Each structure stands twice: as C-alpha cells, then as structure tokens.
C-alpha cells in the first residue's frame, strides 16, 4: 500500500453497492481511494447497478466514474 500513496491516477475496482466475495464495493473503493490519496481516482469494473449520473453526484471531487472511452486526466 505505501507504494500506491500519492499517485497521479488510480484505477480502482468498484463492482456495486453491496459486498461481493471477490471484488470491492463502493464503500470499500472510497475507503481505499481516501487512504491512497491519488490526485485522481477512476472507479472501474462496475455493474449496471451503479448509474453514472447518480454516482458521479455523490463522489468526492477527485473521484470519477470510469466508462468506455474515458480520457484519463490528473487533477
């Protein structure tokens, strides 16, 4: 984990709202994002349960919803 701290860009698994046995969920993703403290974090590998607009509205300023074709940018 120390090697990940203060990255420019972090791509982070975020499967769904509820826990899963082999992926991290939104709550866990945001906890990891806060600990790692990348300049920009993009949540990826999501199910259809996570709607882009609704999720984007509740994320911290440096956390973004990934999608096909997104152009990554550091903030």
N, C-alpha and C positions, 0 to 999 in steps of 0.2 A: 504493500500500500504506500509506503513512503516514496517509492519511485513514481507514483502517479500524481502526487500532490503538485498543484500549481501548473497543470498542463494548459496549453493554449486551447486545445479542443479535446473533448472526451465524448466518445460514442458509448452509450450506456443502455444495456438491455432494460426493457420496461414492458413486460408482456401484457399485464392487465391490472385492474384494481385489486383483485383478490389474490391471495397467496397461491403459488404453484410449486410443485415439488422440484422442478429443475430450472426455473427462471426466477428472476426477481420481479416484484410487482412495483407499482407506482410509489408506494410509501418507502420501500427499500431503495428504489432508484434515487429518490430525492435525498435520502439519508446518505447514500454513497456520494452523490453529487456534492452535498454540503461538506462532507469530510475531505473529498479530493480537491475541491475548490478550483476547478478548471475555470479558465476565463469564459469558455462557452461549453455547455453540455448539450448534446443532442440525444434524445430518447429514441431508441430504435427497437425493432423486433416486437411491434405491438399488435394486439388483436383488434378486431373491429369494435370491441367494447370501448376503446379509447378514441373518442371523437376529436378530431383535430382542433376545432374552434373552442369547444368546451374545455379541453385540456390546456390549450395554449393560454386561456384566460386565467388559469389558476397557478401557473408555473412561476417560479422566481424569474427575475429579469435576465439571468444568464443561462436559463434552461429553456431549450426549444424542442418542439416536436419534429422528429425526423420524418421524412417522406421520400418517396421515389423521386429522384431528380433534384433534391435539395442541394444548394450550393453552400458548402460549409464556410463559415466566417468566424474568426475570433473577434471577441468584443474588447 
